[in-house]
């Protein structure tokens, strides 16, 4: 592990564990009179049972539908009335809920989070469940089913991950599973996973650590721990898909688009760090290899996107797409894309490319660590996923330590003919093609 560069800003934090198991992390930052509160629950779509998918995402909605002392939709209204913002997100590996408030309203934010952790089930009745099921179905229709290329996420994970692995299904889950879920199914899921001993509370901003710890203890310590959190079991994966997966998807899309997916080492490994740097070199802006070659020189692509999907159990995913210009075709674009990926696997990147990628990553990381809401999120993330909140001060240094041989090694291991999914979206019959820009 490289040492931390002394010129980088350091996030100073302290942590304590309450008697009920809640891990509390506090990072004071007095630059502005605001405080960020972020609660990470160690539950995501990977914890769902077959036939009962979509529960973690469903609770992202139910958590804003009231609790014993907060009325339906009042959580949002109370935070906004106090001058704050609030939201929640669901992912494969976790669910989180967060507020940013004026720092003198810290106890308000903590009380709101504690009340729904302790008493949400008081408000989860059949009416609320049915209502939020319909909201989730509408979200799936808008974001996945009826959006051009919207099904790629679900299809790509289905192609890259085995059918018996929980990453095979995406967090929004199956609508049939949600329809089949009873009120008791949903209540049991909450009682199991939404508990203090399965959560991390991170507080960052203009606070006194001792006062913040004391407030957290007052609000959360009366909450009982989970009656029992089932182990996930062995989710390890072989490192490669084992074949090339291909699918052509007629859809209501304006242009042909080719999506790619590769199985990679998981998030948190040095190989994943090297892939993050490689994606910057390959597709990080207009100076990147793929954009320069496919968009500017060959003029066969409208756009090129490449990114890492960070997952911690067994494997992660390198994913991306190329939108094909009307005068070109999918086969030509695929050949050009894969040729550039093969170059990254076969030839060392240049010093200039590496310096550019490092500069882009350093700028993004330092900007993120300058925001208290991002600091709270990262402290909770590293604590939840790796049991090491101190990684908040190490990750940038890890990225900057990636060198050309590391990129070449990992790309050679990942970008292989037996480790790629290629999903080609083509305009369905009757769909008018879009003119090139």
HUPEWO-V648099 format. One record per backbone hydrogen bond with DSSP energy under -1.0 kcal/mol. CO is the residue of the C=O (numbers start at 1). NH is the residue of the N-H. If there is no record, write none. Layout:
# HUPEWO-V648099
CO & NH
CO & NH
This chain:
# HUPEWO-V648099
5 & 8
14 & 26
16 & 24
18 & 21
22 & 18
23 & 201
24 & 16
25 & 203
26 & 14
27 & 205
32 & 34
33 & 103
34 & 206
35 & 101
36 & 204
37 & 99
38 & 202
39 & 97
40 & 200
41 & 43
41 & 95
44 & 47
45 & 48
49 & 52
54 & 58
55 & 59
58 & 62
59 & 63
61 & 64
62 & 65
64 & 73
70 & 67
71 & 74
73 & 77
74 & 78
75 & 79
76 & 80
77 & 81
78 & 82
79 & 84
80 & 83
85 & 100
87 & 98
89 & 96
91 & 45
92 & 46
94 & 91
95 & 41
96 & 89
97 & 39
98 & 87
99 & 37
100 & 85
101 & 35
102 & 105
103 & 106
105 & 109
106 & 110
107 & 111
108 & 112
109 & 113
110 & 114
111 & 115
112 & 116
113 & 117
114 & 118
115 & 119
116 & 120
119 & 122
120 & 123
123 & 125
125 & 129
126 & 130
127 & 131
128 & 132
129 & 133
130 & 134
131 & 135
132 & 136
133 & 137
134 & 138
135 & 139
136 & 140
137 & 141
138 & 142
139 & 143
140 & 144
140 & 145
141 & 146
147 & 150
149 & 152
151 & 155
152 & 156
153 & 157
154 & 158
155 & 159
156 & 160
157 & 161
162 & 165
165 & 168
170 & 173
174 & 178
175 & 179
176 & 180
182 & 186
183 & 187
184 & 188
185 & 189
186 & 190
187 & 191
188 & 192
189 & 193
190 & 194
193 & 195
195 & 198
196 & 199
198 & 42
199 & 23
200 & 40
201 & 25
202 & 38
203 & 27
204 & 36
205 & 29
205 & 207
208 & 212
209 & 213
210 & 214
211 & 215
212 & 216
213 & 217
214 & 218
215 & 219
216 & 220
217 & 221
220 & 223
245 & 422
247 & 424
249 & 426
251 & 253
251 & 428
254 & 434
256 & 324
257 & 425
258 & 322
259 & 423
260 & 320
261 & 421
262 & 318
264 & 316
266 & 269
269 & 273
270 & 274
271 & 275
272 & 276
273 & 277
274 & 278
275 & 279
276 & 280
277 & 281
278 & 282
279 & 283
280 & 284
281 & 289
282 & 290
283 & 285
285 & 288
288 & 292
289 & 293
290 & 294
291 & 295
291 & 296
292 & 297
293 & 298
294 & 300
294 & 301
300 & 325
303 & 323
305 & 321
307 & 319
309 & 317
311 & 267
313 & 315
316 & 264
317 & 309
318 & 262
319 & 307
320 & 260
321 & 305
322 & 258
323 & 302
325 & 328
329 & 333
330 & 334
331 & 335
332 & 336
333 & 337
334 & 338
335 & 339
336 & 340
337 & 341
338 & 342
339 & 343
340 & 344
341 & 345
342 & 346
343 & 347
350 & 354
351 & 355
352 & 356
353 & 357
354 & 358
355 & 359
356 & 360
357 & 361
358 & 362
359 & 363
360 & 364
361 & 365
362 & 366
363 & 367
364 & 368
365 & 369
368 & 371
371 & 375
372 & 376
373 & 377
374 & 378
375 & 379
376 & 380
377 & 381
378 & 382
379 & 383
380 & 384
381 & 385
382 & 386
382 & 388
383 & 387
388 & 391
389 & 392
390 & 393
391 & 394
391 & 395
394 & 398
395 & 399
396 & 400
397 & 401
399 & 402
403 & 407
404 & 408
405 & 409
406 & 410
407 & 411
408 & 412
409 & 413
410 & 414
411 & 415
414 & 416
416 & 419
418 & 242
420 & 245
421 & 261
422 & 247
423 & 259
424 & 249
425 & 257
426 & 251
428 & 431
